[in-house]
Amino acid sequence: MHIGVESLITALLIVEDTEVKPQHSVYGKTEFMQLVGITESELQAILADSTNVDKLIELMKADGNLELVTDMNRSKSYL
């Protein structure tokens, strides 16, 4: 994901933004999305069973990453 940088993060997951809440206006509703870096094993687990997305997010937040900030140096996989 970044040339010249070794990382287990090889894919991106799109989730609802953890900080910016949906906005309502006369033009309709605007929702904000966030990209979260995930490992190959996490990607494969999600492809095998889409319910693993919720499990992954839950485990990341339980580990203290409440805002789902991507850490390119992360060495563990949650799934």
Biopython code that builds the backbone (N, CA, C, O; Angstrom):
import numpy as np
from Bio.PDB.StructureBuilder import StructureBuilder

atoms = [
    (1, "MET", "N", (0.816, -1.192, 0.000)),
    (1, "MET", "CA", (0.000, 0.000, 0.000)),
    (1, "MET", "C", (0.857, 1.252, 0.000)),
    (1, "MET", "O", (0.388, 2.340, -0.336)),
    (2, "HIS", "N", (2.125, 1.089, 0.382)),
    (2, "HIS", "CA", (3.056, 2.207, 0.334)),
    (2, "HIS", "C", (4.382, 1.651, -0.173)),
    (2, "HIS", "O", (5.016, 0.839, 0.501)),
    (3, "ILE", "N", (4.795, 2.082, -1.344)),
    (3, "ILE", "CA", (6.000, 1.558, -1.983)),
    (3, "ILE", "C", (7.206, 1.726, -1.057)),
    (3, "ILE", "O", (7.456, 2.808, -0.526)),
    (4, "GLY", "N", (7.935, 0.642, -0.881)),
    (4, "GLY", "CA", (9.142, 0.670, -0.073)),
    (4, "GLY", "C", (8.917, 0.422, 1.403)),
    (4, "GLY", "O", (9.876, 0.402, 2.174)),
    (5, "VAL", "N", (7.679, 0.233, 1.816)),
    (5, "VAL", "CA", (7.376, -0.005, 3.224)),
    (5, "VAL", "C", (6.819, -1.415, 3.376)),
    (5, "VAL", "O", (5.819, -1.767, 2.749)),
    (6, "GLU", "N", (7.468, -2.214, 4.207)),
    (6, "GLU", "CA", (6.993, -3.565, 4.490)),
    (6, "GLU", "C", (5.869, -3.474, 5.523)),
    (6, "GLU", "O", (6.020, -2.845, 6.570)),
    (7, "SER", "N", (4.740, -4.115, 5.209)),
    (7, "SER", "CA", (3.603, -4.066, 6.123)),
    (7, "SER", "C", (2.698, -5.258, 5.870)),
    (7, "SER", "O", (2.590, -5.744, 4.744)),
    (8, "LEU", "N", (2.048, -5.724, 6.929)),
    (8, "LEU", "CA", (1.044, -6.784, 6.783)),
    (8, "LEU", "C", (-0.276, -6.219, 6.276)),
    (8, "LEU", "O", (-1.150, -6.978, 5.856)),
    (9, "ILE", "N", (-0.434, -4.896, 6.307)),
    (9, "ILE", "CA", (-1.651, -4.255, 5.822)),
    (9, "ILE", "C", (-1.618, -4.272, 4.297)),
    (9, "ILE", "O", (-0.763, -3.641, 3.675)),
    (10, "THR", "N", (-2.569, -5.011, 3.699)),
    (10, "THR", "CA", (-2.561, -5.169, 2.242)),
    (10, "THR", "C", (-3.907, -4.859, 1.593)),
    (10, "THR", "O", (-4.026, -4.898, 0.369)),
    (11, "ALA", "N", (-4.907, -4.556, 2.391)),
    (11, "ALA", "CA", (-6.243, -4.298, 1.844)),
    (11, "ALA", "C", (-6.922, -3.206, 2.663)),
    (11, "ALA", "O", (-6.468, -2.841, 3.747)),
    (12, "LEU", "N", (-8.022, -2.698, 2.113)),
    (12, "LEU", "CA", (-8.776, -1.649, 2.800)),
    (12, "LEU", "C", (-10.219, -2.079, 2.989)),
    (12, "LEU", "O", (-10.816, -2.706, 2.114)),
    (13, "LEU", "N", (-10.763, -1.737, 4.133)),
    (13, "LEU", "CA", (-12.151, -1.992, 4.466)),
    (13, "LEU", "C", (-12.840, -0.639, 4.598)),
    (13, "LEU", "O", (-12.295, 0.276, 5.216)),
    (14, "ILE", "N", (-14.020, -0.506, 4.028)),
    (14, "ILE", "CA", (-14.765, 0.747, 4.120)),
    (14, "ILE", "C", (-15.811, 0.613, 5.224)),
    (14, "ILE", "O", (-16.639, -0.297, 5.201)),
    (15, "VAL", "N", (-15.762, 1.533, 6.193)),
    (15, "VAL", "CA", (-16.699, 1.520, 7.320)),
    (15, "VAL", "C", (-17.286, 2.918, 7.503)),
    (15, "VAL", "O", (-16.786, 3.884, 6.927)),
    (16, "GLU", "N", (-18.332, 3.024, 8.296)),
    (16, "GLU", "CA", (-18.876, 4.342, 8.644)),
    (16, "GLU", "C", (-17.819, 5.082, 9.451)),
    (16, "GLU", "O", (-17.153, 4.487, 10.299)),
    (17, "ASP", "N", (-17.663, 6.368, 9.193)),
    (17, "ASP", "CA", (-16.670, 7.165, 9.900)),
    (17, "ASP", "C", (-16.917, 7.107, 11.402)),
    (17, "ASP", "O", (-18.056, 7.198, 11.860)),
    (18, "THR", "N", (-15.841, 6.956, 12.156)),
    (18, "THR", "CA", (-15.964, 6.827, 13.610)),
    (18, "THR", "C", (-16.128, 8.162, 14.320)),
    (18, "THR", "O", (-16.522, 8.200, 15.485)),
    (19, "GLU", "N", (-15.827, 9.266, 13.623)),
    (19, "GLU", "CA", (-15.921, 10.579, 14.253)),
    (19, "GLU", "C", (-17.027, 11.453, 13.677)),
    (19, "GLU", "O", (-17.773, 12.084, 14.426)),
    (20, "VAL", "N", (-17.139, 11.493, 12.367)),
    (20, "VAL", "CA", (-18.103, 12.387, 11.721)),
    (20, "VAL", "C", (-19.425, 11.649, 11.543)),
    (20, "VAL", "O", (-19.489, 10.626, 10.860)),
    (21, "LYS", "N", (-20.450, 12.162, 12.146)),
    (21, "LYS", "CA", (-21.776, 11.542, 12.095)),
    (21, "LYS", "C", (-22.525, 11.992, 10.839)),
    (21, "LYS", "O", (-22.200, 13.030, 10.263)),
    (22, "PRO", "N", (-23.515, 11.225, 10.418)),
    (22, "PRO", "CA", (-24.306, 11.618, 9.241)),
    (22, "PRO", "C", (-24.914, 13.013, 9.429)),
    (22, "PRO", "O", (-25.281, 13.407, 10.536)),
    (23, "GLN", "N", (-25.008, 13.737, 8.325)),
    (23, "GLN", "CA", (-25.555, 15.088, 8.328)),
    (23, "GLN", "C", (-26.855, 15.101, 7.528)),
    (23, "GLN", "O", (-26.945, 14.475, 6.471)),
    (24, "HIS", "N", (-27.844, 15.804, 8.025)),
    (24, "HIS", "CA", (-29.113, 15.965, 7.315)),
    (24, "HIS", "C", (-29.248, 17.421, 6.879)),
    (24, "HIS", "O", (-28.980, 18.344, 7.649)),
    (25, "SER", "N", (-29.664, 17.604, 5.643)),
    (25, "SER", "CA", (-29.890, 18.955, 5.136)),
    (25, "SER", "C", (-31.088, 18.929, 4.197)),
    (25, "SER", "O", (-31.705, 17.883, 3.993)),
    (26, "VAL", "N", (-31.411, 20.074, 3.631)),
    (26, "VAL", "CA", (-32.531, 20.145, 2.691)),
    (26, "VAL", "C", (-32.236, 19.330, 1.430)),
    (26, "VAL", "O", (-33.150, 19.004, 0.673)),
    (27, "TYR", "N", (-30.971, 19.004, 1.207)),
    (27, "TYR", "CA", (-30.572, 18.236, 0.028)),
    (27, "TYR", "C", (-30.531, 16.729, 0.285)),
    (27, "TYR", "O", (-30.291, 15.945, -0.633)),
    (28, "GLY", "N", (-30.764, 16.334, 1.520)),
    (28, "GLY", "CA", (-30.757, 14.916, 1.864)),
    (28, "GLY", "C", (-29.733, 14.600, 2.931)),
    (28, "GLY", "O", (-29.218, 15.487, 3.612)),
    (29, "LYS", "N", (-29.453, 13.327, 3.059)),
    (29, "LYS", "CA", (-28.549, 12.828, 4.095)),
    (29, "LYS", "C", (-27.167, 12.582, 3.487)),
    (29, "LYS", "O", (-27.043, 12.016, 2.401)),
    (30, "THR", "N", (-26.136, 13.019, 4.208)),
    (30, "THR", "CA", (-24.759, 12.764, 3.811)),
    (30, "THR", "C", (-24.116, 11.883, 4.872)),
    (30, "THR", "O", (-24.120, 12.218, 6.057)),
    (31, "GLU", "N", (-23.571, 10.765, 4.440)),
    (31, "GLU", "CA", (-22.869, 9.873, 5.358)),
    (31, "GLU", "C", (-21.388, 9.863, 4.998)),
    (31, "GLU", "O", (-21.032, 9.893, 3.821)),
    (32, "PHE", "N", (-20.542, 9.822, 5.992)),
    (32, "PHE", "CA", (-19.109, 9.851, 5.799)),
    (32, "PHE", "C", (-18.531, 8.464, 6.027)),
    (32, "PHE", "O", (-18.908, 7.764, 6.967)),
    (33, "MET", "N", (-17.613, 8.080, 5.154)),
    (33, "MET", "CA", (-17.016, 6.759, 5.220)),
    (33, "MET", "C", (-15.537, 6.893, 5.582)),
    (33, "MET", "O", (-14.934, 7.958, 5.448)),
    (34, "GLN", "N", (-14.978, 5.782, 6.044)),
    (34, "GLN", "CA", (-13.589, 5.750, 6.486)),
    (34, "GLN", "C", (-12.943, 4.490, 5.928)),
    (34, "GLN", "O", (-13.578, 3.437, 5.878)),
    (35, "LEU", "N", (-11.694, 4.588, 5.512)),
    (35, "LEU", "CA", (-10.937, 3.424, 5.060)),
    (35, "LEU", "C", (-10.107, 2.902, 6.220)),
    (35, "LEU", "O", (-9.434, 3.666, 6.912)),
    (36, "VAL", "N", (-10.161, 1.584, 6.423)),
    (36, "VAL", "CA", (-9.405, 0.937, 7.497)),
    (36, "VAL", "C", (-8.513, -0.124, 6.868)),
    (36, "VAL", "O", (-8.993, -1.000, 6.149)),
    (37, "GLY", "N", (-7.218, -0.044, 7.138)),
    (37, "GLY", "CA", (-6.287, -1.031, 6.603)),
    (37, "GLY", "C", (-6.433, -2.364, 7.313)),
    (37, "GLY", "O", (-6.533, -2.420, 8.538)),
    (38, "ILE", "N", (-6.443, -3.446, 6.525)),
    (38, "ILE", "CA", (-6.562, -4.791, 7.089)),
    (38, "ILE", "C", (-5.505, -5.707, 6.475)),
    (38, "ILE", "O", (-4.929, -5.403, 5.430)),
    (39, "THR", "N", (-5.266, -6.824, 7.139)),
    (39, "THR", "CA", (-4.274, -7.792, 6.669)),
    (39, "THR", "C", (-4.906, -8.751, 5.663)),
    (39, "THR", "O", (-6.128, -8.813, 5.525)),
    (40, "GLU", "N", (-4.062, -9.487, 4.976)),
    (40, "GLU", "CA", (-4.536, -10.470, 3.997)),
    (40, "GLU", "C", (-5.391, -11.544, 4.671)),
    (40, "GLU", "O", (-6.417, -11.946, 4.122)),
    (41, "SER", "N", (-4.986, -12.011, 5.844)),
    (41, "SER", "CA", (-5.774, -13.044, 6.524)),
    (41, "SER", "C", (-7.135, -12.498, 6.954)),
    (41, "SER", "O", (-8.129, -13.223, 6.915)),
    (42, "GLU", "N", (-7.193, -11.237, 7.362)),
    (42, "GLU", "CA", (-8.480, -10.625, 7.708)),
    (42, "GLU", "C", (-9.362, -10.505, 6.477)),
    (42, "GLU", "O", (-10.562, -10.771, 6.542)),
    (43, "LEU", "N", (-8.772, -10.106, 5.352)),
    (43, "LEU", "CA", (-9.511, -10.013, 4.100)),
    (43, "LEU", "C", (-10.081, -11.374, 3.706)),
    (43, "LEU", "O", (-11.249, -11.474, 3.330)),
    (44, "GLN", "N", (-9.271, -12.406, 3.789)),
    (44, "GLN", "CA", (-9.733, -13.747, 3.417)),
    (44, "GLN", "C", (-10.856, -14.222, 4.339)),
    (44, "GLN", "O", (-11.797, -14.871, 3.882)),
    (45, "ALA", "N", (-10.766, -13.905, 5.625)),
    (45, "ALA", "CA", (-11.819, -14.286, 6.578)),
    (45, "ALA", "C", (-13.122, -13.563, 6.249)),
    (45, "ALA", "O", (-14.200, -14.143, 6.376)),
    (46, "ILE", "N", (-13.032, -12.311, 5.829)),
    (46, "ILE", "CA", (-14.221, -11.535, 5.463)),
    (46, "ILE", "C", (-14.827, -12.056, 4.168)),
    (46, "ILE", "O", (-16.048, -12.145, 4.042)),
    (47, "LEU", "N", (-13.976, -12.402, 3.203)),
    (47, "LEU", "CA", (-14.474, -12.953, 1.942)),
    (47, "LEU", "C", (-15.170, -14.293, 2.160)),
    (47, "LEU", "O", (-16.134, -14.613, 1.464)),
    (48, "ALA", "N", (-14.689, -15.071, 3.117)),
    (48, "ALA", "CA", (-15.290, -16.371, 3.427)),
    (48, "ALA", "C", (-16.607, -16.214, 4.172)),
    (48, "ALA", "O", (-17.519, -17.024, 4.005)),
    (49, "ASP", "N", (-16.710, -15.166, 5.000)),
    (49, "ASP", "CA", (-17.917, -14.951, 5.800)),
    (49, "ASP", "C", (-18.026, -13.462, 6.119)),
    (49, "ASP", "O", (-17.269, -12.941, 6.939)),
    (50, "SER", "N", (-18.954, -12.790, 5.479)),
    (50, "SER", "CA", (-19.076, -11.333, 5.622)),
    (50, "SER", "C", (-19.422, -10.892, 7.047)),
    (50, "SER", "O", (-19.222, -9.727, 7.392)),
    (51, "THR", "N", (-19.930, -11.790, 7.869)),
    (51, "THR", "CA", (-20.221, -11.410, 9.257)),
    (51, "THR", "C", (-18.937, -11.153, 10.042)),
    (51, "THR", "O", (-18.981, -10.605, 11.144)),
    (52, "ASN", "N", (-17.795, -11.547, 9.479)),
    (52, "ASN", "CA", (-16.516, -11.293, 10.139)),
    (52, "ASN", "C", (-16.152, -9.815, 10.160)),
    (52, "ASN", "O", (-15.277, -9.411, 10.925)),
    (53, "VAL", "N", (-16.810, -8.997, 9.330)),
    (53, "VAL", "CA", (-16.545, -7.550, 9.352)),
    (53, "VAL", "C", (-16.880, -6.998, 10.729)),
    (53, "VAL", "O", (-16.071, -6.293, 11.332)),
    (54, "ASP", "N", (-18.068, -7.316, 11.227)),
    (54, "ASP", "CA", (-18.475, -6.822, 12.547)),
    (54, "ASP", "C", (-17.544, -7.346, 13.636)),
    (54, "ASP", "O", (-17.189, -6.615, 14.561)),
    (55, "LYS", "N", (-17.152, -8.606, 13.524)),
    (55, "LYS", "CA", (-16.253, -9.206, 14.504)),
    (55, "LYS", "C", (-14.895, -8.490, 14.487)),
    (55, "LYS", "O", (-14.329, -8.199, 15.541)),
    (56, "LEU", "N", (-14.381, -8.211, 13.289)),
    (56, "LEU", "CA", (-13.092, -7.528, 13.154)),
    (56, "LEU", "C", (-13.138, -6.147, 13.801)),
    (56, "LEU", "O", (-12.247, -5.784, 14.569)),
    (57, "ILE", "N", (-14.169, -5.388, 13.489)),
    (57, "ILE", "CA", (-14.307, -4.039, 14.055)),
    (57, "ILE", "C", (-14.402, -4.106, 15.571)),
    (57, "ILE", "O", (-13.780, -3.310, 16.276)),
    (58, "GLU", "N", (-15.175, -5.050, 16.066)),
    (58, "GLU", "CA", (-15.339, -5.237, 17.514)),
    (58, "GLU", "C", (-13.998, -5.528, 18.176)),
    (58, "GLU", "O", (-13.673, -4.936, 19.205)),
    (59, "LEU", "N", (-13.218, -6.437, 17.592)),
    (59, "LEU", "CA", (-11.925, -6.818, 18.163)),
    (59, "LEU", "C", (-10.919, -5.671, 18.110)),
    (59, "LEU", "O", (-10.140, -5.483, 19.045)),
    (60, "MET", "N", (-10.935, -4.907, 17.022)),
    (60, "MET", "CA", (-10.025, -3.765, 16.927)),
    (60, "MET", "C", (-10.356, -2.723, 17.989)),
    (60, "MET", "O", (-9.459, -2.177, 18.631)),
    (61, "LYS", "N", (-11.638, -2.450, 18.173)),
    (61, "LYS", "CA", (-12.043, -1.474, 19.181)),
    (61, "LYS", "C", (-11.751, -1.969, 20.589)),
    (61, "LYS", "O", (-11.352, -1.184, 21.449)),
    (62, "ALA", "N", (-11.945, -3.269, 20.836)),
    (62, "ALA", "CA", (-11.663, -3.844, 22.152)),
    (62, "ALA", "C", (-10.173, -3.760, 22.479)),
    (62, "ALA", "O", (-9.788, -3.741, 23.648)),
    (63, "ASP", "N", (-9.337, -3.708, 21.437)),
    (63, "ASP", "CA", (-7.893, -3.615, 21.608)),
    (63, "ASP", "C", (-7.438, -2.163, 21.782)),
    (63, "ASP", "O", (-6.238, -1.891, 21.831)),
    (64, "GLY", "N", (-8.391, -1.233, 21.874)),
    (64, "GLY", "CA", (-8.068, 0.168, 22.134)),
    (64, "GLY", "C", (-8.069, 1.064, 20.910)),
    (64, "GLY", "O", (-7.836, 2.267, 21.031)),
    (65, "ASN", "N", (-8.324, 0.511, 19.744)),
    (65, "ASN", "CA", (-8.343, 1.314, 18.523)),
    (65, "ASN", "C", (-9.782, 1.739, 18.232)),
    (65, "ASN", "O", (-10.386, 1.292, 17.257)),
    (66, "LEU", "N", (-10.316, 2.594, 19.078)),
    (66, "LEU", "CA", (-11.717, 3.001, 18.981)),
    (66, "LEU", "C", (-12.034, 3.765, 17.708)),
    (66, "LEU", "O", (-13.167, 3.729, 17.227)),
    (67, "GLU", "N", (-11.044, 4.458, 17.156)),
    (67, "GLU", "CA", (-11.275, 5.262, 15.949)),
    (67, "GLU", "C", (-10.875, 4.521, 14.676)),
    (67, "GLU", "O", (-10.942, 5.074, 13.578)),
    (68, "LEU", "N", (-10.455, 3.250, 14.835)),
    (68, "LEU", "CA", (-10.079, 2.390, 13.708)),
    (68, "LEU", "C", (-8.997, 3.010, 12.826)),
    (68, "LEU", "O", (-9.051, 2.924, 11.600)),
    (69, "VAL", "N", (-8.020, 3.632, 13.469)),
    (69, "VAL", "CA", (-6.903, 4.246, 12.761)),
    (69, "VAL", "C", (-5.982, 3.137, 12.252)),
    (69, "VAL", "O", (-5.628, 2.223, 12.997)),
    (70, "THR", "N", (-5.602, 3.224, 10.985)),
    (70, "THR", "CA", (-4.728, 2.213, 10.394)),
    (70, "THR", "C", (-3.300, 2.388, 10.892)),
    (70, "THR", "O", (-2.724, 3.472, 10.796)),
    (71, "ASP", "N", (-2.742, 1.317, 11.420)),
    (71, "ASP", "CA", (-1.348, 1.291, 11.854)),
    (71, "ASP", "C", (-0.603, 0.398, 10.865)),
    (71, "ASP", "O", (-0.736, -0.825, 10.908)),
    (72, "MET", "N", (0.182, 1.012, 9.972)),
    (72, "MET", "CA", (0.909, 0.236, 8.966)),
    (72, "MET", "C", (1.948, -0.687, 9.577)),
    (72, "MET", "O", (2.448, -1.587, 8.902)),
    (73, "ASN", "N", (2.282, -0.477, 10.853)),
    (73, "ASN", "CA", (3.252, -1.336, 11.550)),
    (73, "ASN", "C", (2.580, -2.457, 12.328)),
    (73, "ASN", "O", (3.253, -3.232, 13.008)),
    (74, "ARG", "N", (1.252, -2.546, 12.232)),
    (74, "ARG", "CA", (0.541, -3.591, 12.985)),
    (74, "ARG", "C", (1.032, -4.953, 12.541)),
    (74, "ARG", "O", (1.093, -5.251, 11.349)),
    (75, "SER", "N", (1.387, -5.790, 13.536)),
    (75, "SER", "CA", (1.936, -7.109, 13.222)),
    (75, "SER", "C", (0.977, -8.245, 13.562)),
    (75, "SER", "O", (1.255, -9.401, 13.241)),
    (76, "LYS", "N", (-0.135, -7.938, 14.199)),
    (76, "LYS", "CA", (-1.073, -9.002, 14.528)),
    (76, "LYS", "C", (-2.318, -8.911, 13.655)),
    (76, "LYS", "O", (-2.678, -7.849, 13.147)),
    (77, "SER", "N", (-2.947, -10.043, 13.504)),
    (77, "SER", "CA", (-4.175, -10.125, 12.738)),
    (77, "SER", "C", (-5.302, -10.444, 13.713)),
    (77, "SER", "O", (-5.134, -11.281, 14.599)),
    (78, "TYR", "N", (-6.441, -9.789, 13.560)),
    (78, "TYR", "CA", (-7.560, -9.977, 14.489)),
    (78, "TYR", "C", (-8.456, -11.138, 14.114)),
    (78, "TYR", "O", (-9.234, -11.608, 14.944)),
    (79, "LEU", "N", (-8.366, -11.605, 12.892)),
    (79, "LEU", "CA", (-9.213, -12.739, 12.463)),
    (79, "LEU", "C", (-8.345, -13.889, 12.007)),
    (79, "LEU", "O", (-8.863, -14.932, 11.609)),
]
sb = StructureBuilder()
sb.init_structure("model")
sb.init_model(0)
sb.init_chain("A")
sb.init_seg("    ")
for serial, (resi, resn, name, xyz) in enumerate(atoms, 1):
    if name == "N":
        sb.init_residue(resn, " ", resi, " ")
    sb.init_atom(name, np.array(xyz, "f"), 0.0, 1.0, " ", f" {name:<3s}", serial, name[0])
structure = sb.get_structure()
